[in-house]
């Protein structure tokens, strides 16, 4: 039978199925494909079973195998396969997902090595043994470019991309943008999105309302209780329309966080675009804050003083961490204009050395990146980077008992009279006490950021699942 396709129903292209049941047993030989239904795609009216036994070989590493959608319960039965047997199982894009059984053994536990599992988009899945069942291990994925159908300058990514659940789901498009056809994700709360301005290039400030009428660079959802259902997330993604922008290519990235909501809430952290942020209420020098941040962990990721690379991050994180009213939400950021004599960029501790005439991020994945060209307001923002200094800042004017101004402060507000300082940055001395009588310049917090990067990229106890493709 090598190379043959077996149909459990009628082998002709009839318009209606025969009223029969399918009960196929494969004990040996090689078969290309097995369908429980008819050649025209219709299914018999009765039970449709396929049992594999002994040394059966069905399918290959390509598009051939047992088509599970044509079988009752979408799985095969296993009867004492030996080590030489090889069975390729092909499930629908909708049905192959975390925890789904694709094979059940009639005797003992099945042997995982006998099976390979794909969906109908030909994306492979890992499987594990659970009692007498073989179950799918879900994942985050995106289709290869060959499976994308363009409609002019737009495309969708289809189904079968989100096959496991998680707590926070986010979507990004670079080089272009995306629009949504549904403004809710069942079981999840919309956190924020970054829309584009009319030029289809420039990012606008973040929004807390998802709209079908806007162009987006980024959006994120958080589960309302427990996990976001994988089918709901997959359906939402399948209805997103991606558009070419100024580039001929669009880079799509999807991300799913797996750390539990209980851990997130207990730690008091806020999520944005792959990072978690925590506001620590303590008046410290910049050096003390840097060193303390480096000792903190969340989800086994080492912390560092927050770095900011966009307006959306700047404003969204401030609004999430510092509620309006109460103590002024001013905090240290991970930027300075000095060298570190205690080990260089992103070291475990910091000791100020020689001054620089420019501002740099000194910790986290951006460590060593210059973002502002001068120590004072005569400088400019480095191309492709971001800064949000208050008018006339940085000024590097103070020189006295507290030293010189060389550390970056995230300014806040606690009263209407100081509202103009909200979201703005300022330069302060390491101690930060030279303007302690002015609430907008007095540092009450430091912000710690946790993200996978560098040598600690794979340290997370509950790793994020990410897929990225360029089309």
Buried (B, 14 or more C-beta within 10 A) or exposed (E): EEEEBBBBBBEEEEEEBBEBBBBBEBEEEBBBBBBBBBBBEBBBEBEBBBBBBBBBBBBBEEEBBBBBBBBBEBBBBBBBBEEEBBBBBBBBBBBBBBBBBBBBBEEEEBBEEBBBBBBBBBBEBEBEBEEBBBBBBBBBBBBEEEEBEEEEEBBBBBBBBBBBBBBBBBBBBBBBBBBBEEEEBEBBEBBBBBBBEEEEEEBBEBBEEBEEEBBBBBBBBBBEEEBBBBBBBBBBBBEBBBBBBEEEEBBBBBBBBBBBBEBBEEBEBBBBBBBBBBBBEEBBBBBBBBBBBBEBBBBBBBBBBBBBBBBBBBBBBBBBBBEEEEBBBBBBBBBBBBBBEBEEBBBEEBBBEEEBEEBBBBBBBBBEBBBBBBBBBEBEBBEEBBBBBBEEBBBBEBEEEBBBBBBBBBBBBBEEEBEEBBBBBBBBBBBBBBBEEEBBBBBBBBBBBBBBBEEBEEBBEBBBBBBEBEB
